[in-house]
Amino acid sequence: MAKDPSMQPPEWVIDEAWIAAQLLLHESDAEGPIDEWSEPHRDPALPWSVTSGVEHDHAVDRLEAITRSARASIAEQYGVIAGVLRDAAEVPEPWVGQDPTLDPSWVDPRRRSAATVRAERREFAVRAAVADVAIRLRLSEMTVRTRGHVADALRQRCPRLWATFVAGDVDERNATTAAEFASSLPDDGPEAWAAFDDTVTAVGSVLTPAKFRVTARAARERVHRESIEVRARRAAEDRRVWVMPELDGMATLTAILPAADAHAAMGRLDAIARHLHDASDETRTLAQLRADAFADLLTTGSTEASDAGKASRSKPSVAITVPVLSLLGESEEPATLDGYGPIDLDTARRLAGEASSWVRILTHPITGTVLDVDRTTYRVSAALRRWLGTQHPTCITPGCSRPARECDMDHVIDWQFGGTTRDTNLAPECEPHHRLKHGSLWHISVDDDTGRLTYSSPTGHVTEPDPAPF
């Protein structure tokens, strides 16, 4: 179809956006590939200012259809994951082998009962299935478990909302919020489940995630039969703090605290920041002042940036990988801080100067091969552990990000089967995945010539450890 110049957008319309809109509209009316320009809805007799509104309506209708289809597909994925995990629990044999307790002559060497062994088999079967799904879909194991839990929780406690989720009418975030709150209701309260389900289903398809969370939270409070005091005492047991790396030498420190303590802490930070902000020579923003006050209070116990305050900071023990040319001042390639990633050289030098002990690992300027590991302050076993950490910075299980320093150094070929204690037969595995290897049919093998590791799942899927992040 030839393009009619009278049907083209005015010059102020961005060409790429116009083309994308036309392609989208063409897809909505044709099943085959796009091979020509098509404008099925535009009336050439009408001016652009009128017909553009019609085109917009058709485009948004198409977007709504796409979104509905995507939501339904996500809900289907949640349901299938839940089914896989339930099946693994019900039929563990494909994941952990035959049940030894069925043998009349069986005696457990650890003196466990048959019921205990069977429960452990179910646990390892589910863990093996979770790992298999996570590796194939390139998701974290926590994500796989969460999606399976969301599907089970909604099916059991919010069947009406689950039906609308499957139909594509509810956003994934609203569904997960509903499952989170429904799961926190008493296990023996089907009446509360039903009342909660009625409320969230009525608004689940019309509220944005932020507003839905507020409404769902209020609905949970109304139907929960336990007092807020009892729940608050129980919830306070889960208080915790953790840190997550960010870009450009930054990190996020997060704390889950009782609400009163959190607001009191924020109030104090705000008061300190506003007091400092009133100084005539202060150039930092309130946000920066709150962050600085927060760091000073936690690291020095004071907001005074005095030498005495700085000296009270605890001395860290750090591992820093430094490219050899950077160490010599001939390159600006960044150093790497163990457990975080790339850092600037000034920070690396400061950390090294403040640390009570540190490990310098020199790397080749071209190949990145480790040239030297400083072993003067640690025993040989500790140095070997650091060496292995440079080869595998995290747990070798695909998808796992647990730092190598927090992992077990596992024999790839078990010691009892002739495996040796050397660098080519050792690799870091976090405690859960170490146990999974020995408690299920997951198998790790190593190539004698290349040292390459491969993972084989109980279903026969073969993969390799993830590439090092840095």
Secondary structure, 3 states (H helix, E strand, C coil): CCCCHHHCCCCCCCHHHHHHHHHHHHHHHCCCCCCCCCCCCCCCCCCHHHHHHHHHHHHHHHHHHHHHHHHHHHHHHHHHHHHHHHHHHHCCHHHHCCCHHHCCCCCCCCCCCHHHHHHHHHHHHHHHHHHHHHHHHCCCHHHHHHHHHHHHHHHHHCHHHHHHHHCCCCCHHHHHHHHHHHHCCCCCCHHHHHHHHHHHHHHHCCCCHHHHHHHHHHHHHHHCCCCHHHHHHHHHHHCEEEEEECCCCCEEEEEECCHHHHHHHHHHHHHHHHHHHCCCCCCCCHHHHHHHHHHHHHHCCCCCCCHHHHHCCCCCEEEEEEEHHHHCCCCCCCEEECCCEEECHHHHHHHHHHCCEEEEEEECCCCCCEEEECCCCCCHHHHHHHHHHHHCCECCCCCCCCEHHHCEEEECCCHHHCCCCCHHHEEEECHHHHHHHHHCCCEEEECCCCCCEEEECCCCCEECCCCCCC
